[in-house]
Structures are given as structure tokens and as C-alpha cells.
Amino acid sequence: MTNTKDTAGVIAPPPLIYLTGLLLGGVIGWFYPVMSLPNAVRYVLGGVLIAFGLGIVYLAKRKMTKAKTNIEPWKPTTAILSDGIYGHSRNPIYAALVIIYCGAALFLDLIWSLPLLIPVLFVIHFGVIKREEKYLENKFGGEYLTYRKRVRRWI
């Protein structure tokens, strides 16, 4: 994702970054299988995490749609959202994707994906969030800086 005049210039779509970690964990697990949790535990815990994460994504997306701003970080941002779910986290969708990632890893028995979440988050932090923050600071100035001081990056 190249940086154009009015975008954050993120390195890749964030869901693709998370999906890469899950798939790589599946490949590693194919060659180096590890002991798994009982199916009932995996399905219930994984399903609950996935549902919870999807609920957060829904709330965040609904808020963005109502504000008529783009959800895709490679498109221009038209508004700073600072209330509702965005009053608790500056990045609720990325936090939700962590929850969904963990749920999917459990549900699909991709245990190797769990330690791979660390490099995934490294890429999200430096390749997506830091770029978005710089973009938002340049575009919205004091409005964004005030919001950034008031609300945490994750939770």
C-alpha cells in the first residue's frame, strides 16, 4: 500500500497481516504438530472469542459508517471518532482482530499461530498504527493530539 497524498500509507491491509500469521501457524503446525486442547474447549472458547471480536468490529464499523469516514486505512480519513467504542480505544478494530485471531487459532487448532501473534503485532504497530498516527496528526493536528492524550492506543 503506497502512501498517496491523503492516506496513511499502511504497508498492507491489516486483516491480511493477521491472516498471514494464522496461515503461517497452520503451515508450521502441519510440520510440527503440538498437543491440542479438547475439541469442546477449542470450539466453545474459540467461538466466544470470535463472536466477541466480531461484535467489536460491528460497533466500530457502524460508528465509522455513521460518521461517513473510510474504514480502510489506505483511503482518506474524514473524521476523528472520539466517542462510543472510540472513547475506549483508538484502534478498536485492530484490538478486535487480535481477539478474533486468538479465537480462530483455538477454534481451528492452529496453536502455532498464537506465538506468531507477537510478530504480527510488531508489523501492525510499525507498519500500520504508527503510520496512521502520523497521518492523523498531520491531517487533524490538535484535534487528534487531544484525542490521543485522552484515549489509549489499544485498551
C-alpha positions in Angstrom: 0.0 0.0 0.0 1.8 3.1 -1.2 1.4 6.5 0.5 -0.6 8.8 -1.6 -1.4 12.4 -0.8 -4.3 11.8 1.7 -3.7 8.3 3.1 -1.8 6.8 6.0 0.4 4.7 3.7 -0.1 1.4 5.6 2.1 -1.5 4.4 -0.8 -3.9 3.8 -4.5 -4.3 4.7 -4.5 -5.2 8.4 -6.8 -8.2 8.1 -4.3 -9.7 5.6 -1.5 -9.2 8.1 -3.4 -11.1 10.8 -4.5 -13.8 8.3 -0.8 -14.3 7.3 0.0 -15.1 10.9 -2.8 -17.6 11.1 -1.8 -19.3 7.9 1.9 -19.5 8.8 0.9 -21.0 12.1 -1.1 -23.6 10.2 1.9 -24.5 8.0 4.2 -24.8 11.0 1.6 -27.0 12.8 1.4 -29.2 9.7 5.2 -30.0 10.0 5.5 -29.8 13.8 2.2 -30.8 15.4 1.6 -30.0 19.1 -0.8 -31.3 21.7 -4.2 -29.7 21.3 -7.0 -28.7 23.7 -10.1 -30.9 23.7 -12.4 -30.1 20.8 -15.2 -28.9 23.0 -12.9 -26.4 24.8 -11.5 -25.2 21.5 -14.8 -24.7 19.8 -16.5 -23.0 22.8 -13.6 -20.8 23.7 -12.7 -20.0 20.1 -16.2 -19.4 19.1 -16.8 -17.0 22.1 -13.7 -15.0 21.2 -14.6 -14.8 17.6 -18.1 -13.6 18.3 -16.8 -11.1 20.9 -14.3 -9.7 18.4 -16.9 -9.5 15.6 -19.2 -7.6 17.9 -16.4 -5.0 18.5 -15.8 -4.8 14.7 -19.5 -4.3 14.2 -19.7 -1.4 16.7 -16.6 0.3 15.3 -17.7 -0.1 11.7 -21.2 1.2 12.5 -19.6 4.3 14.1 -17.4 4.9 11.1 -20.3 4.5 8.7 -22.4 6.9 10.6 -19.5 9.5 10.5 -19.1 8.8 6.8 -15.4 8.1 7.1 -13.5 5.2 5.5 -12.8 2.0 7.4 -10.0 1.1 5.0 -6.7 2.7 6.2 -5.5 3.1 2.7 -8.3 5.5 2.0 -8.6 9.1 3.3 -9.9 9.6 6.9 -12.5 12.3 7.0 -13.2 12.5 10.8 -11.7 11.7 14.2 -14.1 9.4 16.1 -13.7 10.0 19.8 -16.9 8.7 21.4 -18.6 5.3 21.8 -16.1 2.5 21.3 -13.5 5.0 20.1 -13.7 6.6 23.5 -12.1 3.5 25.0 -9.6 2.6 22.3 -8.1 4.5 19.4 -7.8 1.2 17.5 -10.8 -0.9 18.4 -10.8 -2.9 15.1 -7.2 -3.9 15.5 -7.8 -4.9 19.1 -10.8 -6.9 17.9 -8.7 -8.6 15.2 -6.4 -9.8 18.0 -9.3 -11.3 19.8 -10.6 -12.9 16.5 -7.1 -14.1 15.7 -6.8 -15.9 19.1 -10.3 -17.3 18.7 -9.6 -18.6 15.2 -6.3 -20.1 16.3 -8.1 -22.0 19.1 -11.2 -22.9 17.0 -9.1 -24.2 14.1 -6.4 -25.8 16.2 -3.7 -23.5 14.8 -1.8 -23.4 18.1 1.5 -22.3 16.4 -0.4 -19.2 15.4 -0.6 -18.0 19.0 3.2 -17.2 19.4 3.2 -15.8 15.9 0.8 -13.1 17.1 3.9 -11.3 18.5 5.5 -10.6 15.1 2.0 -9.9 13.7 1.5 -7.2 16.3 5.0 -5.8 15.6 4.0 -5.4 11.9 0.6 -3.9 12.8 2.3 -1.5 15.2 5.0 -0.2 12.9 3.6 -0.9 9.5 0.0 0.3 10.2 -0.7 2.1 13.5 2.4 4.3 13.7 1.8 5.4 10.1 -1.8 6.1 10.8 -1.0 8.1 13.8 1.5 10.3 11.9 -1.1 10.8 9.1 -3.8 11.7 11.6 -1.6 14.1 13.4 -0.6 15.8 10.2 -4.2 16.0 8.9 -6.1 16.9 12.1 -3.4 18.5 14.3 -4.6 19.5 17.7 -7.9 17.6 17.5 -6.1 14.3 17.1 -3.4 15.2 19.6 -6.1 15.9 22.3 -7.8 12.6 21.4 -4.5 10.7 21.5 -3.8 12.1 25.0 -7.2 11.1 26.3 -7.6 7.6 24.8 -5.2 4.7 24.8 -3.9 3.1 21.6 -5.3 -0.4 22.4 -7.4 -0.7 25.5 
